[in-house]
């Protein structure tokens, strides 16, 4: 027996989130009348028109459409929900079914010919143009919401409806909408074709709709879909094995697949199924153990044959980077259940001997952060160069930042780094004393007395974190080609460099020339290579604030980043071990190796590893179509290679499998941290940068208007291209066109005709 509810649907504020709110007819009206929805759809419509006119490629249009659709809110036409999560398990069917007709020519003509008669019979309750419709409406799609025939499930009801539309090409019929939680994006109210009175008719067409206590997810066996339309299978199962996993970390694979598909642009239409399902498989590999049978079981086929699905899944599984859990997958998991968020990649079981030694006295909680942080200190001993996979020469420049909440133990790196840098600190202290003595003598001389000459060999590799730009230039000049090293309690120490701090980070990564030209007699005027390794820490908020305006200029991806998980409330205090003389003696052998080697060195195994990781990261970036990942991965691999070279030299120039495993972990962990703290900010900044890229030169705005147009058409086109939507300005400009005889007034009041 049906129950009547005020809220018949679900309201979805964001398609890539799992949250859903109750939704009634009034909420639908607000959604269709939302001015932001109008602006977004106008941008998509303009892009579709440009694509039709060959102004942009189809691929460029798909990118624009996918990016803009992510900003749209939506609703669930087929169900309401018992909770706040958009899950099939919590869906309460309302007896409505959604169907799509995609890639139509003249969609309004299709509506008038095929859909309107069904609407007049009371079968179709709502029909509107889809967001991909062109501004001139010559191409686009139709979204159809109709009442399901008695006893049919979604798949059967769709098949029945498509069977009525005999004059619509089969390839235009989307047969992949098979779950109750599927969303429909809001579109502008003027996209609504039925009811004919638009949003004012929504209460009337949904008046008899009720939520059902028991509607079958699948039709009863006695009810069969019409024979003339064979529904496509939802998924291909390689092995009909009930033992296959159905969830990951407590989240159903069906919900994960749905979330990923929504983030990738929705269920693919004919013509884009192979590409989108391949990308879906790539995103799922990391949480399915790269199992083809499991992927075939959980990925919807969207009308493709079993053989085609096997090819897609096999291609995805054999490509590189199968062990990475992509950022998009992590985001979907977090949205579905924050407690199921992917943890950081664990340290390898077997570590390089030097790293294992350095972690001996470090509590388990801090080991990943310390394993990353020790590398810049070790590299500061090196005076070597080596070729990278791009053929260019590089040096072991490394900068490390620990990002973690307050009071979790970010100082954990201090002790071990103090032991690593003991030699250079001692040598620096001696030379700092010599430098101070020279300064004291210079200050105590009489006005006519000639000052003492500054001593030579004042190498001070270990420098204070609060240096000014002039002091840093002087220390770099004194270092005679060696690396400086600083350990900072807080990243804010770099603020002493003022507006030079981000330039210093960039130059330090590349060992690029940096300096100053001054005319004063006592001023520092040098240009020197920036060899400056450092270790710092900050909080997540501090990191975002520090780099807020530098997300896309390459500053962040030049850093190696780690974090420390927040311990459970009431957790015991982590216990450190003691650094004994025997431990110091073992460390000394590795430091001796680092200082013994100078000049140009080459490690074939490290180069081979860097090339392999580069291929894997590129394959993953291409497969996931993730520009942010690609941007971050370039330098993550270079950072990993520099660490590999430092560990190889420290190990007496002997390669071991543990070095490879550690470097692979280091690159993956670095990317995991960067995505966790900066991924969304970088993505937003890149979108803003792309939005600032204008057209290629001035464009005649009048040319883009219809031959006969109104002020409303003018304003709509202005919004579409990002111009001001001011009625007074519009009328003034139209009058100028009239004065210049570009436009005349039309026969109908309020219309204008181009000459």
FENJO-V83217 format. One record per residue. N is the residue number from 1. SS is DSSP state (@ for helix, = for strand, . for the rest). D_LAST is the distance of its C-alpha to the last C-alpha in Angstrom with 2 decimals. Layout:
N SS D_LAST
N SS D_LAST
This chain:
1 . 64.32
2 . 60.91
3 = 60.52
4 . 57.63
5 . 56.15
6 . 53.58
7 . 52.11
8 . 51.12
9 = 49.25
10 = 49.35
11 = 46.96
12 = 46.32
13 . 45.11
14 . 44.74
15 . 44.72
16 . 47.02
17 . 49.63
18 . 52.26
19 = 52.23
20 . 51.24
21 = 51.34
22 = 51.76
23 = 48.53
24 . 48.03
25 @ 45.11
26 @ 44.35
27 @ 44.13
28 @ 41.67
29 @ 39.43
30 @ 39.58
31 @ 38.77
32 @ 35.68
33 . 34.46
34 . 35.26
35 @ 32.32
36 @ 33.58
37 @ 33.28
38 @ 29.61
39 @ 29.01
40 @ 31.00
41 @ 29.37
42 @ 25.85
43 @ 27.02
44 @ 28.52
45 @ 25.50
46 @ 23.28
47 @ 25.95
48 @ 26.15
49 @ 22.47
50 @ 22.89
51 @ 26.04
52 @ 24.44
53 . 21.93
54 . 24.97
55 . 23.99
56 . 27.49
57 . 30.55
58 @ 31.98
59 @ 34.90
60 @ 32.78
61 @ 31.06
62 @ 34.55
63 @ 35.76
64 @ 32.97
65 @ 33.49
66 @ 37.25
67 @ 37.13
68 @ 34.83
69 @ 36.70
70 . 39.89
71 . 38.51
72 . 38.00
73 . 40.76
74 = 41.78
75 = 44.24
76 = 46.75
77 . 45.95
78 . 49.21
79 = 51.81
80 = 53.03
81 = 55.59
82 . 59.11
83 . 58.78
84 . 56.24
85 = 55.90
86 . 53.41
87 . 56.09
88 @ 56.65
89 @ 60.23
90 @ 59.18
91 = 56.45
92 = 56.99
93 = 55.01
94 . 53.11
95 . 52.76
96 = 49.05
97 = 47.78
98 = 44.61
99 = 42.84
100 = 39.80
101 = 37.49
102 = 35.92
103 = 33.39
104 = 31.81
105 = 28.80
106 . 26.87
107 @ 29.43
108 @ 28.29
109 @ 28.92
110 @ 32.34
111 @ 33.06
112 @ 32.31
113 @ 34.39
114 @ 37.29
115 @ 37.62
116 @ 36.77
117 @ 39.73
118 @ 42.06
119 @ 40.73
120 @ 41.37
121 . 44.89
122 . 45.50
123 . 45.80
124 = 42.61
125 = 42.53
126 = 39.49
127 = 36.58
128 = 33.73
129 = 31.36
130 . 32.99
131 . 31.86
132 . 30.87
133 . 28.00
134 . 24.60
135 . 21.85
136 . 19.91
137 . 23.40
138 . 23.46
139 = 26.77
140 = 29.45
141 = 32.72
142 = 34.47
143 = 37.39
144 = 39.74
145 = 42.63
146 = 45.06
147 = 48.62
148 . 51.13
149 . 53.32
150 . 56.89
151 . 58.98
152 . 56.33
153 . 55.64
154 @ 52.19
155 @ 52.32
156 @ 53.48
157 @ 51.00
158 @ 48.09
159 @ 49.53
160 @ 49.82
161 @ 46.18
162 @ 44.89
163 @ 47.12
164 @ 45.14
165 . 41.84
166 . 42.75
167 . 39.20
168 . 38.27
169 . 39.18
170 @ 42.36
171 @ 40.97
172 @ 38.48
173 = 41.40
174 = 42.73
175 . 46.51
176 . 47.49
177 . 47.32
178 . 51.02
179 . 52.18
180 . 52.15
181 . 51.12
182 . 47.77
183 . 44.94
184 = 41.45
185 = 38.81
186 . 37.07
187 . 33.34
188 . 30.93
189 @ 31.63
190 @ 28.27
191 @ 29.48
192 = 32.28
193 = 31.96
194 = 35.48
195 . 36.83
196 . 33.87
197 . 34.41
198 @ 34.17
199 @ 36.71
200 @ 38.11
201 @ 39.49
202 @ 41.32
203 @ 44.57
204 @ 44.61
205 @ 44.08
206 . 46.65
207 . 49.15
208 . 51.70
209 . 51.50
210 . 54.73
211 = 56.16
212 . 58.92
213 . 62.31
214 . 62.73
215 . 59.95
216 . 60.85
217 . 59.04
218 . 59.78
219 . 60.19
220 . 63.75
221 . 65.17
222 . 65.37
223 . 61.58
224 . 59.73
225 . 56.00
226 . 54.63
227 . 55.75
228 . 52.43
229 . 50.97
230 . 53.13
231 . 52.34
232 . 52.16
233 . 55.08
234 . 54.38
235 = 56.44
236 . 58.52
237 . 62.07
238 . 63.93
239 . 67.28
240 . 67.88
241 . 69.93
242 . 70.23
243 . 71.66
244 . 68.28
245 . 67.23
246 . 64.80
247 = 64.03
248 = 63.86
249 . 65.57
250 . 65.60
251 = 61.90
252 = 61.15
253 @ 59.38
254 @ 57.08
255 @ 55.83
256 @ 55.48
257 @ 53.49
258 @ 51.21
259 @ 50.66
260 @ 49.95
261 @ 47.50
262 @ 45.58
263 @ 45.49
264 . 44.38
265 . 41.32
266 . 42.95
267 . 44.45
268 . 42.89
269 . 40.80
270 . 41.47
271 . 40.45
272 . 41.50
273 @ 44.99
274 @ 47.03
275 @ 45.53
276 @ 45.65
277 @ 49.12
278 @ 50.41
279 @ 49.24
280 @ 50.86
281 @ 54.11
282 @ 54.08
283 @ 53.80
284 @ 56.64
285 @ 59.05
286 . 60.53
287 . 61.59
288 . 62.87
289 . 65.19
290 . 62.85
291 . 64.30
292 @ 62.39
293 @ 64.16
294 @ 63.21
295 @ 59.56
296 @ 59.37
297 @ 60.89
298 @ 58.47
299 . 55.07
300 = 53.00
301 . 52.26
302 . 48.91
303 . 49.49
304 . 50.75
305 . 54.06
306 @ 57.29
307 @ 57.34
308 @ 53.84
309 @ 54.86
310 @ 58.04
311 @ 56.13
312 @ 53.75
313 @ 56.65
314 @ 58.85
315 @ 56.15
316 @ 55.65
317 @ 59.40
318 @ 60.25
319 . 57.69
320 . 58.94
321 . 59.30
322 . 60.64
323 . 62.71
324 . 59.80
325 . 58.67
326 . 55.00
327 @ 53.54
328 @ 51.26
329 @ 54.34
330 @ 56.23
331 @ 53.42
332 @ 53.30
333 @ 57.10
334 @ 57.09
335 @ 54.47
336 @ 56.57
337 . 59.82
338 @ 60.18
339 @ 63.88
340 @ 63.12
341 . 61.16
342 . 62.14
343 . 64.92
344 . 64.96
345 . 66.13
346 . 69.94
347 . 71.92
348 . 73.40
349 . 76.95
350 . 78.25
351 . 77.13
352 . 77.74
353 @ 81.18
354 @ 79.99
355 @ 77.48
356 @ 80.17
357 @ 82.56
358 @ 80.12
359 . 79.46
360 . 83.15
361 . 83.53
362 . 80.08
363 . 79.70
364 @ 77.68
365 @ 74.90
366 @ 74.09
367 @ 74.58
368 @ 70.96
369 @ 69.92
370 @ 73.00
371 @ 72.59
372 @ 69.18
373 @ 70.20
374 @ 73.22
375 @ 71.24
376 @ 69.91
377 @ 73.48
378 @ 74.92
379 @ 72.29
380 . 73.18
381 . 76.43
382 . 74.71
383 = 74.24
384 = 72.64
385 = 69.40
386 = 68.16
387 = 65.30
388 . 62.63
389 . 61.01
390 . 58.12
391 . 60.69
392 . 60.50
393 = 63.58
394 = 63.86
395 . 66.51
396 . 67.72
397 . 65.47
398 . 65.35
399 = 64.29
400 = 65.07
401 = 63.92
402 = 65.61
403 = 63.40
404 . 65.38
405 . 65.96
406 . 68.40
407 . 72.11
408 . 71.96
409 . 73.77
410 @ 71.25
411 @ 74.22
412 @ 75.64
413 @ 74.64
414 @ 76.64
415 @ 80.14
416 @ 79.50
417 @ 77.25
418 @ 79.99
419 @ 82.40
420 @ 80.00
421 . 79.32
422 @ 82.92
423 @ 83.51
424 @ 80.51
425 @ 81.09
426 @ 84.67
427 @ 83.75
428 @ 80.98
429 @ 83.42
430 @ 85.85
431 @ 83.23
432 @ 81.74
433 @ 85.24
434 @ 85.55
435 @ 82.22
436 @ 83.31
437 @ 86.62
438 @ 84.82
439 @ 82.61
440 @ 85.73
441 @ 87.49
442 @ 84.49
443 @ 84.23
444 @ 87.98
445 . 88.24
446 . 88.85
447 . 86.22
448 . 87.82
449 . 88.69
450 . 86.63
451 . 85.03
452 . 86.14
453 . 84.01
454 . 81.96
455 . 83.73
456 . 82.30
457 . 81.71
458 . 80.36
459 . 78.59
460 . 77.53
461 . 75.62
462 = 75.94
463 . 73.88
464 . 73.25
465 . 69.96
466 . 69.26
467 . 68.80
468 . 66.50
469 @ 64.31
470 @ 66.89
471 @ 69.74
472 @ 67.91
473 @ 67.25
474 @ 70.94
475 @ 72.16
476 @ 69.93
477 @ 71.30
478 @ 74.86
479 . 74.48
480 . 74.84
481 . 72.39
482 . 73.52
483 . 71.37
484 = 71.51
485 = 71.80
486 = 71.19
487 = 71.82
488 . 69.83
489 . 70.62
490 . 67.03
491 @ 63.74
492 @ 63.17
493 @ 65.73
494 @ 62.94
495 @ 61.43
496 @ 63.99
497 @ 61.79
498 @ 58.97
499 @ 55.58
500 @ 57.26
501 @ 58.31
502 @ 55.40
503 @ 55.59
504 @ 59.30
505 @ 58.70
506 @ 56.28
507 @ 58.53
508 @ 61.61
509 @ 60.26
510 @ 59.49
511 . 62.47
512 . 59.99
513 = 61.00
514 = 60.80
515 = 62.33
516 . 62.02
517 . 62.42
518 . 64.37
519 . 66.00
520 . 68.83
521 . 72.33
522 . 73.04
523 . 69.55
524 . 68.92
525 . 66.79
526 . 66.67
527 = 64.19
528 = 65.68
529 = 64.74
530 . 64.09
531 . 66.84
532 = 66.92
533 = 67.70
534 = 67.82
535 = 68.29
536 = 66.90
537 = 66.34
538 = 64.17
539 . 63.08
540 @ 59.89
541 @ 58.40
542 @ 59.54
543 @ 57.97
544 @ 54.57
545 @ 54.70
546 @ 55.88
547 . 53.21
548 . 50.39
549 . 48.08
550 . 49.27
551 . 48.56
552 . 46.35
553 . 47.83
554 . 50.81
555 . 53.43
556 @ 54.40
557 @ 54.67
558 @ 57.08
559 . 59.60
560 = 62.09
561 = 62.17
562 = 64.78
563 = 65.56
564 . 68.57
565 . 68.49
566 . 69.55
567 . 73.06
568 . 74.05
569 . 75.29
570 . 79.01
571 . 79.00
572 . 81.99
573 . 81.64
574 . 80.90
575 . 83.95
576 . 83.85
577 . 86.48
578 . 88.48
579 . 87.89
580 . 91.32
581 @ 92.73
582 @ 92.63
583 @ 88.92
584 @ 88.37
585 @ 90.31
586 @ 88.18
587 @ 84.99
588 @ 86.42
589 @ 86.55
590 @ 82.80
591 @ 82.11
592 @ 84.46
593 @ 82.42
594 @ 79.19
595 @ 80.75
596 @ 82.53
597 . 79.47
598 = 77.37
599 = 74.93
600 = 72.61
601 . 73.37
602 . 72.02
603 . 72.41
604 @ 71.25
605 @ 71.48
606 @ 69.22
607 @ 66.61
608 @ 66.80
609 @ 66.37
610 @ 63.34
611 @ 61.71
612 @ 62.47
613 @ 61.09
614 @ 57.96
615 @ 57.34
616 @ 58.00
617 @ 55.68
618 @ 52.86
619 @ 53.37
620 @ 53.30
621 @ 50.15
622 @ 48.35
623 @ 49.75
624 @ 48.85
625 . 45.52
626 . 46.74
627 @ 45.30
628 @ 47.44
629 @ 50.57
630 @ 49.78
631 @ 49.27
632 @ 52.59
633 @ 54.48
634 @ 54.11
635 @ 56.48
636 @ 58.56
637 @ 59.86
638 @ 60.55
639 @ 62.47
640 @ 64.46
641 @ 65.30
642 @ 66.61
643 @ 68.81
644 @ 70.08
645 @ 71.08
646 @ 72.86
647 @ 74.80
648 @ 75.66
649 @ 77.10
650 @ 78.94
651 . 80.43
652 . 82.05
653 . 79.16
654 . 79.97
655 . 77.24
656 . 77.83
657 @ 75.93
658 @ 75.97
659 @ 73.78
660 @ 71.12
661 @ 71.26
662 @ 71.07
663 @ 68.06
664 @ 66.18
665 @ 66.96
666 @ 66.03
667 @ 62.53
668 @ 61.92
669 @ 63.36
670 @ 61.33
671 @ 58.06
672 @ 59.20
673 @ 59.81
674 @ 56.56
675 @ 54.59
676 @ 56.65
677 @ 56.14
678 @ 52.83
679 @ 51.00
680 @ 48.70
681 @ 48.10
682 @ 47.22
683 @ 44.87
684 @ 43.04
685 @ 42.95
686 @ 41.54
687 @ 38.77
688 @ 37.96
689 @ 38.03
690 @ 35.68
691 @ 33.30
692 . 33.20
693 . 31.92
694 . 28.22
695 . 25.58
696 . 25.95
697 . 24.14
698 . 21.01
699 . 18.12
700 . 14.44
701 . 14.44
702 @ 10.73
703 @ 10.98
704 @ 13.81
705 . 12.30
706 . 11.67
707 . 8.48
708 = 9.84
709 = 12.08
710 = 14.72
711 @ 16.76
712 @ 19.27
713 @ 16.99
714 @ 16.29
715 @ 20.07
716 @ 21.02
717 @ 19.04
718 @ 20.59
719 @ 23.99
720 @ 23.52
721 . 23.02
722 . 25.59
723 . 23.60
724 . 24.70
725 . 23.88
726 . 24.03
727 @ 22.30
728 @ 22.56
729 @ 21.01
730 @ 18.11
731 @ 17.41
732 @ 17.93
733 @ 15.48
734 @ 12.68
735 @ 13.69
736 @ 13.52
737 @ 9.88
738 @ 9.46
739 @ 12.00
740 . 10.42
741 . 7.23
742 . 5.42
743 = 5.30
744 = 6.79
745 = 10.04
746 . 10.77
747 . 13.73
748 . 15.99
749 . 17.28
750 . 16.30
751 = 13.08
752 = 9.57
753 = 6.39
754 = 3.81
755 . 0.00
